[in-house]
Amino acid sequence: MGTRASITFEDAHNSFTIYQHWDGDPETIARNVERSKMFAWELPRFEASDFAAAYIAANKKQGGNIYIIQQQDSYDTQHDYLVTFYNGLQIKEII
């Protein structure tokens, strides 16, 4: 069984959430976010929709491991994260 996580990407106007079925521990999520930068707008430009798509492009390994969700509360996750860009790229675990 994997470490399930939700990751919400949020900017001043929108938020988009994805579900990651395994490898949702903090260290792996941080590496995945870093890897996503090569598929996203160059920072400091940060758009939630673009970065969420970049995260999927950079990290999706096969069907079912990473996908877009509408409501986080319908998934049984061990970790929930918020990725934003306010004075730098930030990853916060939501408790």
Helices and strands as residue ranges (DSSP letters): E 5-10, E 15-20, H 26-36, G 37-39, H 48-59, E 66-69, G 72-74, E 79-85, E 89-94
